[in-house]
């Protein structure tokens, strides 16, 4: 649009317009305007004059000005509109165009007849302002949301009869937007969460939280953690990590790379073993450098080839890539190009004279899917032997490509929940060991797939006969946590150990142990039958029994001594009679002492690396809208 020309205005005096709804009538269009005075006005689109008004729930003043009592036949003045008039924050015209829905500052959802201009029904299910409205495609259900973080549904049960059916509270703060597509309702608010609901089965189906898309990692590192790359909005920070026994600092900023252009950094790739190659992609394009060393990396720019597809030819330096990755032998580089919607594979040749990058193959677009987010890629990952490449999209799809054959090997069955991370896992580097693909979902479930057999793995790794291990559910204690797991970190020296983490906690899992060992037991009771809590309960009950039994007259001191001896003797007898049950050790450990985790990884010597951004630093950067308590507390 080159310019905007004002063709007319609606004649409303001294009233702030807060919401709009257009009625596309065949004869003349009508515009409904919700005002700050609690009145909905209907304007004629062609003339701009108000045709009629619909007044909301306006409270009169307790003592109208000028009315001081008098005789009964004295004419009572019209009540003034008080300062507590509702604000008409949202308007929505239903599909049949016969009803208008409104949401106000008193938490009311009201339905109006647009032909007669009268109120049909009113619902007060919210504790705060109603800021957003939406309706199903057939107009039989209306959804409302607002400051209380609750989404309510009212449903038509008759020609002019509506009832409130159910409400979900999936958000912690204000909800400012609602949208419906097909049979899915989407809500979003200031708590940075997006939730989906079923419009057909709103009461039966629980809302589903959509992770941040794409959830790219902010930290890239070499396998030995000699070099860390921290991603900023318009720059990259290269940190050198040194052994703790040296006299220098263990972590020191080596290079701060300021990127040119207006685009923000989207994804970064670092050579996993030697950290000799670095690639970064932003909305302005893709760049690649050769690093001289991890101690003092000196970036040297590398020229990039063109991406040639069947329909286009575009330079890689001008491409915006969703995800990138170097292979473990650092001879291959994979990138998913957003504009071309293709997965490009490049050959990387490092020589003392320089680095040469050439196009090896361009895979076709991802297999078609009904999810609109399937065209956006979250992550690409190589297997350690360099034979397979896995691509995870932003919906529920995971695709595995065969590098030697240069074709699609397998598309995994779609998950019921969005996939948050994928990683290849192999217990042994030999060719006889099966190659597995770990898939982590937003519902905190973990699945292991056999890549060569193209099916689910038999179990946790050491127990292939266990049918329950094909879907490796994270322990119940973790699955009940609100925050979904978003990352997988493998231990390169012990592939059977891995770390699952999100922004608020991490879980260390040992795949070599039987899945049945993950049964819930109290954390402080390694042997619950002989725990201190059990002994304390037994001593208390025995003392009560001994006090109730008849005894000879003795001094209080002697009575207490005998009671204690009897209680100890009976406890010892019970301890000897107890059959000690051997409790298997758990195959997981939960770490919830860190908050706002940025990165979790495994290094050498059984070391776990954790990078966090303290909540105090995060709170200082929050805007005033987010830096407040939950509504009603």
Secondary structure in CASP SS format (residue, H / E / C, confidence):
PFRMAT SS
TARGET T0000
AUTHOR 0000-0000-0000
METHOD secondary structure of the structure
MODEL  1
X C 1.00
X C 1.00
X C 1.00
X C 1.00
X C 1.00
X C 1.00
X C 1.00
X C 1.00
X C 1.00
X C 1.00
X C 1.00
X C 1.00
X C 1.00
X C 1.00
X C 1.00
X C 1.00
X E 1.00
X E 1.00
X E 1.00
X E 1.00
X E 1.00
X E 1.00
X E 1.00
X C 1.00
X C 1.00
X C 1.00
X C 1.00
X C 1.00
X C 1.00
X E 1.00
X E 1.00
X E 1.00
X E 1.00
X E 1.00
X E 1.00
X C 1.00
X C 1.00
X C 1.00
X E 1.00
X E 1.00
X E 1.00
X E 1.00
X E 1.00
X E 1.00
X C 1.00
X C 1.00
X C 1.00
X C 1.00
X C 1.00
X E 1.00
X E 1.00
X E 1.00
X E 1.00
X E 1.00
X E 1.00
X C 1.00
X C 1.00
X C 1.00
X C 1.00
X E 1.00
X C 1.00
X C 1.00
X C 1.00
X C 1.00
X C 1.00
X C 1.00
X C 1.00
X C 1.00
X C 1.00
X C 1.00
X C 1.00
X C 1.00
X C 1.00
X C 1.00
X C 1.00
X C 1.00
X C 1.00
X C 1.00
X C 1.00
X C 1.00
X E 1.00
X C 1.00
X C 1.00
X C 1.00
X C 1.00
X C 1.00
X C 1.00
X E 1.00
X E 1.00
X E 1.00
X E 1.00
X E 1.00
X E 1.00
X C 1.00
X C 1.00
X C 1.00
X C 1.00
X C 1.00
X E 1.00
X E 1.00
X E 1.00
X E 1.00
X E 1.00
X E 1.00
X C 1.00
X C 1.00
X C 1.00
X E 1.00
X E 1.00
X E 1.00
X E 1.00
X E 1.00
X E 1.00
X C 1.00
X C 1.00
X C 1.00
X C 1.00
X E 1.00
X E 1.00
X E 1.00
X E 1.00
X E 1.00
X E 1.00
X E 1.00
X C 1.00
X C 1.00
X C 1.00
X C 1.00
X C 1.00
X E 1.00
X E 1.00
X E 1.00
X E 1.00
X E 1.00
X E 1.00
X C 1.00
X C 1.00
X C 1.00
X C 1.00
X C 1.00
X E 1.00
X E 1.00
X E 1.00
X E 1.00
X E 1.00
X E 1.00
X C 1.00
X C 1.00
X C 1.00
X C 1.00
X E 1.00
X E 1.00
X E 1.00
X E 1.00
X E 1.00
X E 1.00
X E 1.00
X E 1.00
X C 1.00
X C 1.00
X E 1.00
X E 1.00
X E 1.00
X E 1.00
X E 1.00
X E 1.00
X E 1.00
X E 1.00
X C 1.00
X C 1.00
X C 1.00
X C 1.00
X C 1.00
X C 1.00
X E 1.00
X E 1.00
X E 1.00
X E 1.00
X E 1.00
X E 1.00
X E 1.00
X C 1.00
X C 1.00
X E 1.00
X E 1.00
X E 1.00
X E 1.00
X E 1.00
X E 1.00
X C 1.00
X C 1.00
X C 1.00
X C 1.00
X E 1.00
X E 1.00
X E 1.00
X E 1.00
X E 1.00
X C 1.00
X C 1.00
X C 1.00
X C 1.00
X C 1.00
X C 1.00
X C 1.00
X C 1.00
X C 1.00
X E 1.00
X E 1.00
X E 1.00
X C 1.00
X C 1.00
X C 1.00
X C 1.00
X C 1.00
X C 1.00
X C 1.00
X C 1.00
X E 1.00
X E 1.00
X E 1.00
X C 1.00
X C 1.00
X C 1.00
X C 1.00
X C 1.00
X E 1.00
X E 1.00
X E 1.00
X E 1.00
X E 1.00
X C 1.00
X C 1.00
X C 1.00
X E 1.00
X E 1.00
X E 1.00
X E 1.00
X E 1.00
X E 1.00
X E 1.00
X C 1.00
X C 1.00
X C 1.00
X C 1.00
X C 1.00
X C 1.00
X C 1.00
X C 1.00
X C 1.00
X E 1.00
X E 1.00
X E 1.00
X E 1.00
X E 1.00
X E 1.00
X E 1.00
X E 1.00
X C 1.00
X C 1.00
X C 1.00
X C 1.00
X C 1.00
X C 1.00
X E 1.00
X E 1.00
X E 1.00
X E 1.00
X E 1.00
X E 1.00
X C 1.00
X C 1.00
X C 1.00
X C 1.00
X C 1.00
X C 1.00
X E 1.00
X E 1.00
X E 1.00
X E 1.00
X E 1.00
X E 1.00
X C 1.00
X C 1.00
X E 1.00
X E 1.00
X E 1.00
X E 1.00
X E 1.00
X E 1.00
X C 1.00
X C 1.00
X C 1.00
X C 1.00
X C 1.00
X C 1.00
X C 1.00
X C 1.00
X C 1.00
X E 1.00
X E 1.00
X C 1.00
X C 1.00
X C 1.00
X C 1.00
X E 1.00
X E 1.00
X E 1.00
X C 1.00
X C 1.00
X C 1.00
X C 1.00
X E 1.00
X E 1.00
X E 1.00
X H 1.00
X H 1.00
X H 1.00
X C 1.00
X C 1.00
X E 1.00
X E 1.00
X E 1.00
X E 1.00
X E 1.00
X E 1.00
X C 1.00
X C 1.00
X C 1.00
X C 1.00
X C 1.00
X E 1.00
X E 1.00
X E 1.00
X E 1.00
X E 1.00
X E 1.00
X C 1.00
X C 1.00
X C 1.00
X C 1.00
X E 1.00
X E 1.00
X E 1.00
X E 1.00
X E 1.00
X E 1.00
X E 1.00
X E 1.00
X E 1.00
X E 1.00
X C 1.00
X C 1.00
X E 1.00
X E 1.00
X E 1.00
X E 1.00
X E 1.00
X E 1.00
X E 1.00
X E 1.00
X E 1.00
X E 1.00
X C 1.00
X C 1.00
X C 1.00
X C 1.00
X C 1.00
X C 1.00
X C 1.00
X C 1.00
X H 1.00
X H 1.00
X H 1.00
X H 1.00
X C 1.00
X E 1.00
X E 1.00
X E 1.00
X E 1.00
X E 1.00
X E 1.00
X C 1.00
X C 1.00
X C 1.00
X C 1.00
X C 1.00
X E 1.00
X E 1.00
X E 1.00
X E 1.00
X E 1.00
X E 1.00
X C 1.00
X C 1.00
X C 1.00
X C 1.00
X E 1.00
X E 1.00
X E 1.00
X E 1.00
X E 1.00
X C 1.00
X C 1.00
X C 1.00
X C 1.00
X E 1.00
X E 1.00
X E 1.00
X E 1.00
X E 1.00
X C 1.00
X C 1.00
X C 1.00
X C 1.00
X C 1.00
X C 1.00
X C 1.00
X E 1.00
X E 1.00
X E 1.00
X E 1.00
X E 1.00
X E 1.00
X E 1.00
X C 1.00
X C 1.00
X C 1.00
X C 1.00
X C 1.00
X C 1.00
X C 1.00
X C 1.00
X C 1.00
X C 1.00
X E 1.00
X E 1.00
X E 1.00
X E 1.00
X E 1.00
X E 1.00
X C 1.00
X C 1.00
X C 1.00
X E 1.00
X E 1.00
X E 1.00
X E 1.00
X E 1.00
X E 1.00
X C 1.00
X C 1.00
X C 1.00
X C 1.00
X E 1.00
X E 1.00
X C 1.00
X C 1.00
X C 1.00
X C 1.00
X C 1.00
X C 1.00
X C 1.00
X C 1.00
X C 1.00
X C 1.00
X H 1.00
X H 1.00
X H 1.00
X C 1.00
X E 1.00
X E 1.00
X E 1.00
X C 1.00
X C 1.00
X H 1.00
X H 1.00
X H 1.00
X H 1.00
X C 1.00
X C 1.00
X C 1.00
X C 1.00
X C 1.00
X C 1.00
X C 1.00
X E 1.00
X E 1.00
X E 1.00
X E 1.00
X C 1.00
X C 1.00
X C 1.00
X C 1.00
X C 1.00
X C 1.00
X E 1.00
X E 1.00
X E 1.00
X E 1.00
X E 1.00
X C 1.00
X C 1.00
X C 1.00
X C 1.00
X E 1.00
X E 1.00
X E 1.00
X E 1.00
X E 1.00
X C 1.00
X C 1.00
X C 1.00
X C 1.00
X H 1.00
X H 1.00
X H 1.00
X H 1.00
X C 1.00
X C 1.00
X C 1.00
X C 1.00
X C 1.00
X C 1.00
X C 1.00
X C 1.00
X C 1.00
X H 1.00
X H 1.00
X H 1.00
X C 1.00
X H 1.00
X H 1.00
X H 1.00
X H 1.00
X H 1.00
X H 1.00
X H 1.00
X H 1.00
X H 1.00
X H 1.00
X H 1.00
X H 1.00
X H 1.00
X H 1.00
X H 1.00
X H 1.00
X H 1.00
X C 1.00
X C 1.00
X C 1.00
X C 1.00
X C 1.00
X C 1.00
X C 1.00
X H 1.00
X H 1.00
X H 1.00
X H 1.00
X H 1.00
X H 1.00
X H 1.00
X H 1.00
X H 1.00
X H 1.00
X H 1.00
X H 1.00
X H 1.00
X H 1.00
X H 1.00
X H 1.00
X H 1.00
X H 1.00
X H 1.00
X H 1.00
X H 1.00
X H 1.00
X C 1.00
X C 1.00
X C 1.00
X C 1.00
X C 1.00
X C 1.00
X C 1.00
X C 1.00
X C 1.00
X C 1.00
X E 1.00
X E 1.00
X E 1.00
X E 1.00
X C 1.00
X C 1.00
X C 1.00
X C 1.00
X C 1.00
X E 1.00
X E 1.00
X E 1.00
X E 1.00
X E 1.00
X E 1.00
X E 1.00
X C 1.00
X C 1.00
X C 1.00
X E 1.00
X E 1.00
X E 1.00
X E 1.00
X E 1.00
X E 1.00
X C 1.00
X C 1.00
X H 1.00
X H 1.00
X H 1.00
X H 1.00
X H 1.00
X H 1.00
X H 1.00
X C 1.00
X C 1.00
X C 1.00
X C 1.00
X C 1.00
X C 1.00
X C 1.00
X C 1.00
X C 1.00
X C 1.00
X C 1.00
X C 1.00
END
